[in-house]
Amino acid sequence: MFKNLKPVIAIDGTAGSGKGTLARKIAQILNFDHLDTGKLYRYLAHLELKENKKILDIIKYKNKINFSEINNLDLRTEKISSSASIIAKKREVRDFLTKFQRNFSSFPPSGNGSVIDGRDIGSVIIPNAEVKFYIDANLEVRSKRRLKEIESPEKNDVLSYNEIYKQILSRDIRDKGRSESPLKKTKNSILIDTSFLSPEEVVTRALGEIKKVF
Ligand code: DC
């Protein structure tokens, strides 16, 4: 009945578009497992900074990379965001993470299915996902959301709206313009522009589309 071993919902989109929030909520509702693939790139960027080594030298020893600490680290700093987007341009880095992502989709811990969000899930990693979304919002809205997020007291990045706007813009340009697996909307993915929608409205819209398939 399904095209994949276990059903997969692929959610791609720009930074700050709300794709992560949507993925988390959909996974909860459907009792599927959520994989935030941005965290994998962020973790490799974190290792590069921590070990002060080039990422290609780090992934040479692939077996030693253990993603289990990924949820215990603050990987959402602007420095890591930019570094992640820079190392994500490298073919070797993308190939290294491909296997991990496909394996997660075939064997999600719950055994039910997965919701995977990133930049190339519907285009490269799982092109035949059961449902594919492309989430976007205008740059001003995304910058404001990010500003609100990092204004929380536990964050130590103090950035102005203009700095955030510029950083998100350069990340968009890098993520969409790279030659390896650029961020793009595939023909059969469903576009949701979240600029003027609440998170709940986005979930309702996405669930409506998922129900058409499941
Ligand atoms: O989704 P995010 O903002 O946490 O991702 C951080 C960076 O990682 C993003 O700017 C580009 C890269 N990335 C990618 O190239 N492919 C993915 N599937 C996920 C993230």
Boltz pocket constraint, residues with backbone or C-beta under 6 A from the ligand:
constraints:
  - pocket:
      binder: B
      contacts: [[A, 15], [A, 16], [A, 37], [A, 38], [A, 39], [A, 41], [A, 42], [A, 81], [A, 84], [A, 85], [A, 88], [A, 117], [A, 118], [A, 119], [A, 120], [A, 121], [A, 171], [A, 175], [A, 181]]
      max_distance: 6.0
